[in-house]
């Protein structure tokens, strides 16, 4: 009789089994114990294949040292004060990474509500003052829906940070409610085209038209365009043909615990 073999253990099964009340407790404990880190995903210049910068994505570690992807904890806290605490942890980790690696350029996600969080603001100002040139290598990403909740506050904050070299990216471009008049006021440096419009773009004429329109709008307002969620070579080729400036997605691998070296990464 052959020996019994148990199925491999799923390291995230316990997290998925948690109910809604347990997720905030898990996040609160990880934040209190500084069990946070970033996962890095490169953003690629479409025509050259060279990494332009990396996006730093917040991750938590459990007590066994396993890294928990955001999809296992963010949905349970995104409408609570813990989301601001995660924003602050991501910013702290990102600023420290920029201080340690002088050649690194990094984008970090934030919410418009974090602008009013005194602790988040102190983390930002302390990090910018700790090492010269950090601001010029920091990009703050704000989702379209978040920016539109407090557009005047976001505009004032951007004007305050620009003299310190900080750049801004509008995330989920096309998926929210941004009016063109607000684009004129915001003047983001970059827009990140929502992955919904990128999926199967090689076979979907509607997505080709929509992405082309979003790229054209970005160019008209002097903003660089990044197509997100790129998973296939055909998507990468079509987006490059349409005129997207940069590409980001699993085609170049999953977010990793260390930034990739700034070497050429040829398009398939």
C-alpha positions as a Markdown table, in Angstrom:
| # | Residue | x | y | z |
|---|---|---|---|---|
| 1 | Unk | 0.0 | 0.0 | 0.0 |
| 2 | Unk | 1.6 | 3.3 | -1.0 |
| 3 | Unk | 2.2 | 5.8 | 1.7 |
| 4 | Unk | -0.5 | 8.5 | 2.2 |
| 5 | Unk | 0.5 | 11.9 | 1.0 |
| 6 | Unk | -1.1 | 15.0 | 2.4 |
| 7 | Unk | -2.0 | 17.9 | 0.1 |
| 8 | Unk | 0.4 | 20.8 | 0.3 |
| 9 | Unk | -0.4 | 23.4 | 2.9 |
| 10 | Unk | -1.9 | 26.6 | 1.6 |
| 11 | Unk | 0.0 | 29.3 | 3.5 |
| 12 | Unk | -2.9 | 31.8 | 3.1 |
| 13 | Unk | -5.8 | 29.4 | 3.9 |
| 14 | Unk | -6.0 | 30.6 | 7.5 |
| 15 | Unk | -6.2 | 34.3 | 6.4 |
| 16 | Unk | -8.9 | 33.5 | 3.9 |
| 17 | Unk | -10.9 | 31.8 | 6.6 |
| 18 | Unk | -10.9 | 34.8 | 8.8 |
| 19 | Unk | -14.2 | 36.6 | 9.1 |
| 20 | Unk | -14.7 | 40.3 | 8.7 |
| 21 | Unk | -14.1 | 41.0 | 12.4 |
| 22 | Unk | -10.7 | 39.3 | 12.4 |
| 23 | Unk | -9.1 | 41.2 | 9.5 |
| 24 | Unk | -8.9 | 44.5 | 11.4 |
| 25 | Unk | -7.4 | 42.7 | 14.3 |
| 26 | Unk | -4.8 | 41.1 | 12.1 |
| 27 | Unk | -3.9 | 44.4 | 10.5 |
| 28 | Unk | -3.8 | 46.3 | 13.8 |
| 29 | Unk | -1.4 | 43.7 | 15.3 |
| 30 | Unk | 0.9 | 43.7 | 12.2 |
| 31 | Unk | 1.1 | 47.5 | 12.2 |
| 32 | Unk | 1.8 | 47.6 | 16.0 |
| 33 | Unk | 4.6 | 45.1 | 15.6 |
| 34 | Unk | 6.0 | 46.7 | 12.5 |
| 35 | Unk | 5.4 | 43.5 | 10.4 |
| 36 | Unk | 5.1 | 45.6 | 7.2 |
| 37 | Unk | 7.2 | 45.7 | 4.0 |
| 38 | Unk | 6.8 | 46.7 | 0.4 |
| 39 | Unk | 6.6 | 44.5 | -2.7 |
| 40 | Unk | 8.1 | 46.2 | -5.8 |
| 41 | Unk | 6.7 | 46.0 | -9.3 |
| 42 | Unk | 8.6 | 47.7 | -12.2 |
| 43 | Unk | 7.0 | 50.3 | -14.5 |
| 44 | Unk | 8.5 | 49.8 | -17.9 |
| 45 | Unk | 9.1 | 52.5 | -20.6 |
| 46 | Unk | 7.1 | 51.1 | -23.5 |
| 47 | Unk | 9.4 | 51.7 | -26.4 |
| 48 | Unk | 12.8 | 51.0 | -24.7 |
| 49 | Unk | 11.9 | 48.3 | -22.2 |
| 50 | Unk | 13.9 | 50.1 | -19.5 |
| 51 | Unk | 12.3 | 50.4 | -16.0 |
| 52 | Unk | 11.2 | 54.0 | -15.3 |
| 53 | Unk | 10.5 | 53.4 | -11.6 |
| 54 | Unk | 8.9 | 50.9 | -9.3 |
| 55 | Unk | 5.6 | 50.9 | -7.5 |
| 56 | Unk | 5.9 | 49.9 | -3.8 |
| 57 | Unk | 2.9 | 47.9 | -2.6 |
| 58 | Unk | 2.2 | 47.4 | 1.1 |
| 59 | Unk | 2.4 | 43.9 | 2.4 |
| 60 | Unk | 2.0 | 42.4 | 5.9 |
| 61 | Unk | 4.0 | 39.5 | 7.4 |
| 62 | Unk | 2.4 | 37.0 | 9.7 |
| 63 | Unk | 4.1 | 35.6 | 12.8 |
| 64 | Unk | 5.6 | 32.8 | 10.7 |
| 65 | Unk | 7.3 | 35.4 | 8.5 |
| 66 | Unk | 5.0 | 34.7 | 5.5 |
| 67 | Unk | 4.1 | 37.8 | 3.4 |
| 68 | Unk | 0.4 | 38.4 | 3.0 |
| 69 | Unk | -0.8 | 39.9 | -0.3 |
| 70 | Unk | -2.9 | 43.0 | 0.0 |
| 71 | Unk | -6.0 | 41.3 | -1.4 |
| 72 | Unk | -6.2 | 39.3 | 1.8 |
| 73 | Unk | -6.5 | 42.3 | 4.1 |
| 74 | Unk | -7.1 | 45.6 | 2.3 |
| 75 | Unk | -10.8 | 44.9 | 1.5 |
| 76 | Unk | -11.5 | 44.4 | 5.2 |
| 77 | Unk | -10.2 | 47.8 | 6.3 |
| 78 | Unk | -10.2 | 50.1 | 3.3 |
| 79 | Unk | -13.1 | 52.2 | 4.6 |
| 80 | Unk | -11.7 | 52.4 | 8.2 |
| 81 | Unk | -9.0 | 54.4 | 10.0 |
| 82 | Unk | -6.7 | 51.4 | 9.6 |
| 83 | Unk | -6.4 | 52.2 | 5.9 |
| 84 | Unk | -4.8 | 55.5 | 6.9 |
| 85 | Unk | -2.4 | 53.6 | 9.1 |
| 86 | Unk | -1.5 | 51.3 | 6.2 |
| 87 | Unk | -0.9 | 54.4 | 4.0 |
| 88 | Unk | 1.5 | 55.7 | 6.7 |
| 89 | Unk | 3.3 | 52.4 | 6.9 |
| 90 | Unk | 3.7 | 52.2 | 3.1 |
| 91 | Unk | 5.0 | 55.8 | 3.1 |
| 92 | Unk | 7.5 | 55.1 | 5.9 |
| 93 | Unk | 8.7 | 51.9 | 4.2 |
| 94 | Unk | 9.0 | 53.7 | 0.8 |
| 95 | Unk | 10.9 | 56.7 | 2.2 |
| 96 | Unk | 13.3 | 54.4 | 4.0 |
| 97 | Unk | 13.9 | 52.4 | 0.7 |
| 98 | Unk | 14.6 | 55.6 | -1.1 |
| 99 | Unk | 17.1 | 56.7 | 1.6 |
| 100 | Unk | 18.9 | 53.4 | 1.3 |
| 101 | Unk | 19.0 | 53.2 | -2.5 |
| 102 | Unk | 20.0 | 56.5 | -4.1 |
| 103 | Unk | 19.2 | 55.2 | -7.6 |
| 104 | Unk | 15.7 | 54.0 | -6.8 |
| 105 | Unk | 12.6 | 55.9 | -7.9 |
| 106 | Unk | 9.5 | 54.8 | -6.3 |
| 107 | Unk | 5.7 | 55.4 | -6.3 |
| 108 | Unk | 3.6 | 54.9 | -3.1 |
| 109 | Unk | -0.1 | 54.7 | -2.9 |
| 110 | Unk | -2.0 | 57.2 | -0.7 |
| 111 | Unk | -5.6 | 58.3 | -0.1 |
| 112 | Unk | -6.8 | 61.9 | -0.3 |
| 113 | Unk | -7.9 | 61.5 | 3.3 |
| 114 | Unk | -4.2 | 60.9 | 4.4 |
| 115 | Unk | -3.5 | 64.5 | 3.5 |
| 116 | Unk | -5.4 | 65.5 | 6.7 |
| 117 | Unk | -3.7 | 62.9 | 8.8 |
| 118 | Unk | -1.1 | 64.7 | 10.9 |
| 119 | Unk | 0.9 | 61.5 | 11.5 |
| 120 | Unk | 1.0 | 60.7 | 7.7 |
| 121 | Unk | 2.1 | 64.3 | 7.1 |
| 122 | Unk | 4.9 | 64.1 | 9.7 |
| 123 | Unk | 6.1 | 60.9 | 8.2 |
| 124 | Unk | 6.3 | 62.5 | 4.8 |
| 125 | Unk | 8.1 | 65.7 | 6.0 |
| 126 | Unk | 10.5 | 63.8 | 8.2 |
| 127 | Unk | 11.4 | 61.4 | 5.4 |
| 128 | Unk | 11.9 | 64.2 | 2.9 |
| 129 | Unk | 14.2 | 66.0 | 5.3 |
| 130 | Unk | 16.2 | 63.0 | 6.3 |
| 131 | Unk | 18.1 | 62.6 | 3.0 |
| 132 | Unk | 18.7 | 65.1 | 0.1 |
| 133 | Unk | 17.1 | 64.3 | -3.2 |
| 134 | Unk | 14.5 | 61.9 | -1.8 |
| 135 | Unk | 11.6 | 64.1 | -3.0 |
| 136 | Unk | 12.8 | 64.0 | -6.6 |
| 137 | Unk | 12.5 | 60.2 | -6.6 |
| 138 | Unk | 9.1 | 59.9 | -4.8 |
| 139 | Unk | 5.8 | 59.6 | -6.7 |
| 140 | Unk | 2.6 | 59.7 | -4.8 |
| 141 | Unk | -0.3 | 57.8 | -6.4 |
| 142 | Unk | -3.9 | 58.8 | -5.6 |
| 143 | Unk | -6.8 | 56.9 | -7.1 |
| 144 | Unk | -9.2 | 58.8 | -9.3 |
| 145 | Unk | -12.2 | 58.1 | -6.9 |
| 146 | Unk | -10.2 | 59.2 | -3.9 |
| 147 | Unk | -8.9 | 62.4 | -5.5 |
| 148 | Unk | -12.5 | 63.4 | -6.4 |
| 149 | Unk | -13.7 | 63.1 | -2.8 |
| 150 | Unk | -11.5 | 66.1 | -1.8 |
| 151 | Unk | -10.3 | 67.8 | -5.1 |
| 152 | Unk | -9.5 | 71.2 | -3.6 |
| 153 | Unk | -7.5 | 69.6 | -0.7 |
| 154 | Unk | -5.6 | 67.4 | -3.2 |
| 155 | Unk | -4.8 | 70.4 | -5.4 |
| 156 | Unk | -3.4 | 72.4 | -2.5 |
| 157 | Unk | -1.3 | 69.5 | -1.3 |
| 158 | Unk | 0.2 | 68.9 | -4.7 |
| 159 | Unk | 1.1 | 72.6 | -5.0 |
| 160 | Unk | 2.7 | 72.4 | -1.5 |
| 161 | Unk | 4.8 | 69.3 | -2.4 |
| 162 | Unk | 5.9 | 70.2 | -5.9 |
| 163 | Unk | 8.7 | 72.6 | -4.7 |
| 164 | Unk | 10.1 | 69.6 | -2.8 |
| 165 | Unk | 10.4 | 67.6 | -6.0 |
| 166 | Unk | 7.5 | 65.2 | -5.3 |
| 167 | Unk | 5.6 | 63.9 | -8.4 |
| 168 | Unk | 2.0 | 62.7 | -8.5 |
| 169 | Unk | 0.2 | 60.0 | -10.4 |
| 170 | Unk | -3.6 | 59.6 | -10.9 |
| 171 | Unk | -4.4 | 55.9 | -10.4 |
| 172 | Unk | -7.3 | 54.1 | -12.0 |
| 173 | Unk | -7.6 | 56.7 | -14.7 |
| 174 | Unk | -10.8 | 56.3 | -16.7 |
| 175 | Unk | -12.6 | 54.2 | -14.0 |
| 176 | Unk | -13.7 | 57.1 | -11.8 |
| 177 | Unk | -15.5 | 60.4 | -12.1 |
| 178 | Unk | -12.7 | 62.9 | -12.9 |
| 179 | Unk | -14.0 | 65.8 | -15.0 |
| 180 | Unk | -11.6 | 67.4 | -17.5 |
| 181 | Unk | -11.8 | 70.7 | -15.6 |
| 182 | Unk | -10.3 | 68.9 | -12.6 |
| 183 | Unk | -7.5 | 67.5 | -14.7 |
| 184 | Unk | -6.6 | 71.0 | -15.6 |
| 185 | Unk | -6.6 | 72.0 | -11.9 |
| 186 | Unk | -4.7 | 68.9 | -10.7 |
| 187 | Unk | -2.0 | 68.8 | -13.3 |
| 188 | Unk | -0.8 | 65.3 | -12.4 |
| 189 | Unk | 2.6 | 64.2 | -13.8 |
| 190 | Unk | 1.3 | 60.7 | -14.7 |
| 191 | Unk | -2.0 | 58.9 | -15.2 |
| 192 | Unk | -2.3 | 55.1 | -14.7 |
| 193 | Unk | -4.9 | 53.7 | -17.1 |
| 194 | Unk | -7.2 | 51.3 | -15.3 |
| 195 | Unk | -6.5 | 47.6 | -16.0 |
| 196 | Unk | -10.1 | 47.1 | -17.0 |
| 197 | Unk | -9.4 | 48.9 | -20.3 |
| 198 | Unk | -6.2 | 47.0 | -20.9 |
| 199 | Unk | -7.5 | 43.5 | -20.6 |
| 200 | Unk | -7.5 | 41.7 | -24.0 |
| 201 | Unk | -6.9 | 45.0 | -25.8 |
| 202 | Unk | -5.3 | 43.1 | -28.7 |
| 203 | Unk | -8.7 | 41.5 | -29.4 |
| 204 | Unk | -11.1 | 44.1 | -28.1 |
| 205 | Unk | -11.6 | 47.1 | -30.5 |
| 206 | Unk | -13.6 | 49.0 | -27.9 |
| 207 | Unk | -10.7 | 48.9 | -25.4 |
| 208 | Unk | -8.3 | 50.0 | -28.2 |
| 209 | Unk | -10.5 | 53.1 | -28.8 |
| 210 | Unk | -10.9 | 53.8 | -25.1 |
| 211 | Unk | -7.2 | 53.4 | -24.3 |
| 212 | Unk | -6.3 | 55.5 | -27.3 |
| 213 | Unk | -8.6 | 58.3 | -26.0 |
| 214 | Unk | -7.2 | 58.1 | -22.5 |
| 215 | Unk | -3.6 | 58.3 | -23.8 |
| 216 | Unk | -4.6 | 61.3 | -26.0 |
| 217 | Unk | -6.2 | 63.1 | -23.0 |
| 218 | Unk | -3.1 | 62.5 | -20.9 |
| 219 | Unk | -0.9 | 63.9 | -23.7 |
| 220 | Unk | -3.1 | 67.0 | -24.1 |
| 221 | Unk | -2.7 | 67.8 | -20.5 |
| 222 | Unk | 1.0 | 67.2 | -20.5 |
| 223 | Unk | 0.8 | 64.0 | -18.4 |
| 224 | Unk | 2.7 | 60.7 | -19.0 |
| 225 | Unk | 0.5 | 57.6 | -19.5 |
| 226 | Unk | 1.0 | 54.2 | -17.8 |
| 227 | Unk | -1.1 | 51.2 | -18.9 |
| 228 | Unk | -1.7 | 48.9 | -15.9 |
| 229 | Unk | -2.5 | 45.2 | -15.7 |
| 230 | Unk | -0.5 | 44.2 | -18.8 |
| 231 | Unk | -0.4 | 40.4 | -18.8 |
| 232 | Unk | 0.4 | 39.4 | -22.4 |
| 233 | Unk | 2.9 | 40.3 | -25.2 |
| 234 | Unk | 0.0 | 41.1 | -27.5 |
| 235 | Unk | -1.4 | 43.7 | -25.0 |
| 236 | Unk | 2.1 | 45.2 | -24.6 |
| 237 | Unk | 2.5 | 45.5 | -28.4 |
| 238 | Unk | -0.9 | 47.1 | -28.9 |
| 239 | Unk | -0.5 | 49.6 | -26.0 |
| 240 | Unk | 2.9 | 50.6 | -27.4 |
| 241 | Unk | 1.3 | 51.1 | -30.8 |
| 242 | Unk | -1.5 | 53.2 | -29.3 |
| 243 | Unk | 1.1 | 55.5 | -27.7 |
| 244 | Unk | 1.2 | 54.5 | -24.0 |
| 245 | Unk | 4.4 | 55.9 | -22.5 |
| 246 | Unk | 4.8 | 53.1 | -19.9 |
| 247 | Unk | 3.5 | 49.7 | -19.1 |
| 248 | Unk | 3.0 | 47.8 | -15.8 |
| 249 | Unk | 1.8 | 44.3 | -15.1 |
| 250 | Unk | 2.5 | 40.6 | -14.5 |
| 251 | Unk | 4.0 | 40.2 | -17.9 |
| 252 | Unk | 7.2 | 41.3 | -16.2 |
| 253 | Unk | 6.6 | 39.2 | -13.1 |
| 254 | Unk | 4.8 | 39.5 | -9.8 |
| 255 | Unk | 5.7 | 42.2 | -7.3 |
| 256 | Unk | 8.9 | 41.2 | -5.6 |
| 257 | Unk | 10.5 | 41.8 | -2.2 |
| 258 | Unk | 13.4 | 43.7 | -3.8 |
| 259 | Unk | 13.4 | 46.2 | -6.7 |
| 260 | Unk | 14.8 | 44.8 | -9.9 |
| 261 | Unk | 18.1 | 46.3 | -11.1 |
| 262 | Unk | 17.6 | 49.2 | -13.4 |
| 263 | Unk | 18.7 | 47.3 | -16.5 |
| 264 | Unk | 16.9 | 47.0 | -19.9 |
| 265 | Unk | 13.9 | 44.6 | -19.8 |
| 266 | Unk | 13.1 | 43.9 | -23.5 |
| 267 | Unk | 9.5 | 43.7 | -24.5 |
| 268 | Unk | 8.4 | 40.2 | -25.7 |
